[in-house]
């Protein structure tokens, strides 16, 4: 039909206009770190950048569980991850993903600082690539 009427397909089907896609980031201080929300809204996968200045250690009852799926990627520093009865350290360039129904905690493994990205899917969405 688009070729018959000589119109672009977008005009024919009434594609919605695209607004300003930029996200106006408001840093928040949470549990000794600066958290920068990189996505808008509470529906679907949420993205965050975390900046930690010093070393963090889990306090009693620090391991949490909740529905969802988490993915983390270390940009700078070393991230300490406790997942159930397993402890591990991720270096810059490493990533991990896990079901958040498993008891978990993560934070800075060193005093030299840490920056990492996290993606969280509250309904259990996993990170994947479209082919």
C-alpha positions as CSV (number, residue, x, y, z in Angstrom):
1,X,0.0,0.0,0.0
2,X,2.9,2.4,0.8
3,X,4.2,2.1,-2.8
4,X,0.7,2.5,-4.3
5,X,0.1,5.7,-2.4
6,X,3.8,6.8,-2.6
7,X,4.1,7.3,1.1
8,X,6.7,6.1,3.6
9,X,5.5,3.1,5.6
10,X,5.9,5.2,8.9
11,X,3.4,7.7,7.7
12,X,1.0,5.0,6.5
13,X,0.9,3.1,9.8
14,X,1.1,6.2,12.1
15,X,4.4,5.5,13.9
16,X,4.5,7.5,17.2
17,X,6.8,10.5,17.3
18,X,10.1,10.0,19.1
19,X,10.6,12.3,22.1
20,X,13.8,13.2,23.8
21,X,15.5,9.9,24.6
22,X,18.0,11.3,27.0
23,X,17.8,10.3,30.6
24,X,18.3,13.0,33.2
25,X,20.4,11.2,35.8
26,X,20.0,12.1,39.5
27,X,22.7,10.4,41.5
28,X,21.6,8.8,44.8
29,X,23.7,7.7,47.8
30,X,22.6,4.2,48.8
31,X,24.5,1.9,51.2
32,X,27.8,3.8,50.9
33,X,27.8,4.1,47.2
34,X,26.7,6.5,44.5
35,X,24.0,4.9,42.3
36,X,23.2,6.5,38.9
37,X,20.0,5.3,37.3
38,X,20.6,4.8,33.6
39,X,17.0,3.8,32.6
40,X,13.6,5.4,33.2
41,X,10.6,3.9,34.8
42,X,10.1,0.8,36.9
43,X,8.8,-1.5,34.1
44,X,11.2,-4.0,32.5
45,X,14.9,-4.2,32.8
46,X,16.5,-1.4,34.9
47,X,20.1,-0.2,34.4
48,X,22.4,1.4,37.0
49,X,26.0,2.6,37.3
50,X,27.5,2.1,40.8
51,X,30.5,4.0,42.2
52,X,32.0,2.8,45.5
53,X,34.9,4.8,47.1
54,X,36.1,2.3,49.7
55,X,36.1,-1.3,50.7
56,X,32.7,-2.8,51.7
57,X,32.1,-5.9,53.8
58,X,28.8,-7.6,54.2
59,X,27.1,-7.0,57.6
60,X,25.0,-9.6,59.4
61,X,21.9,-10.3,57.4
62,X,23.4,-8.6,54.3
63,X,22.5,-11.4,51.9
64,X,19.1,-10.6,50.3
65,X,16.7,-12.5,48.1
66,X,13.9,-11.1,45.9
67,X,12.3,-12.1,42.6
68,X,14.3,-11.1,39.5
69,X,17.5,-11.6,37.6
70,X,20.7,-9.5,38.0
71,X,23.6,-8.9,35.7
72,X,26.8,-7.0,36.8
73,X,29.8,-5.8,34.8
74,X,32.9,-4.4,36.5
75,X,34.3,-1.3,34.9
76,X,37.1,-0.4,37.4
77,X,38.3,-2.1,40.6
78,X,37.3,-5.5,42.1
79,X,33.8,-6.6,43.0
80,X,33.1,-9.0,45.8
81,X,30.1,-11.3,45.1
82,X,28.6,-13.6,47.6
83,X,26.0,-15.9,46.0
84,X,24.5,-18.4,48.4
85,X,27.5,-20.3,50.0
86,X,29.9,-19.2,47.2
87,X,32.2,-16.1,47.4
88,X,34.1,-14.8,44.4
89,X,35.9,-11.7,43.2
90,X,35.3,-10.2,39.8
91,X,38.0,-8.0,38.2
92,X,37.5,-5.2,35.7
93,X,36.1,-6.5,32.5
94,X,34.4,-9.5,34.1
95,X,30.6,-10.0,34.4
96,X,28.2,-12.2,36.3
97,X,24.5,-12.9,36.1
98,X,22.3,-14.7,38.6
99,X,18.8,-15.4,39.8
100,X,18.1,-13.0,42.7
101,X,16.0,-15.6,44.5
102,X,19.4,-16.9,45.5
103,X,20.8,-15.2,48.6
104,X,23.3,-12.6,47.4
105,X,25.4,-9.6,48.2
106,X,28.0,-7.6,46.3
107,X,30.3,-4.7,47.0
108,X,33.8,-3.3,46.7
109,X,36.5,-5.9,47.4
110,X,39.2,-3.3,47.9
111,X,39.7,0.2,49.3
112,X,40.8,1.5,45.9
113,X,37.3,2.1,44.6
114,X,34.9,0.3,42.3
115,X,32.7,1.2,39.4
116,X,30.3,-1.3,37.9
117,X,27.1,-1.5,35.9
118,X,24.1,-3.6,36.9
119,X,21.0,-4.6,35.0
120,X,18.0,-5.9,37.0
121,X,15.0,-7.6,35.6
122,X,12.3,-7.6,38.3
123,X,10.3,-10.3,36.5
124,X,13.3,-12.5,35.8
125,X,14.3,-11.2,32.4
126,X,17.7,-12.4,31.4
127,X,20.2,-10.4,29.4
128,X,20.4,-11.6,25.9
129,X,21.5,-10.6,22.4
130,X,19.1,-10.4,19.5
131,X,20.4,-12.3,16.4
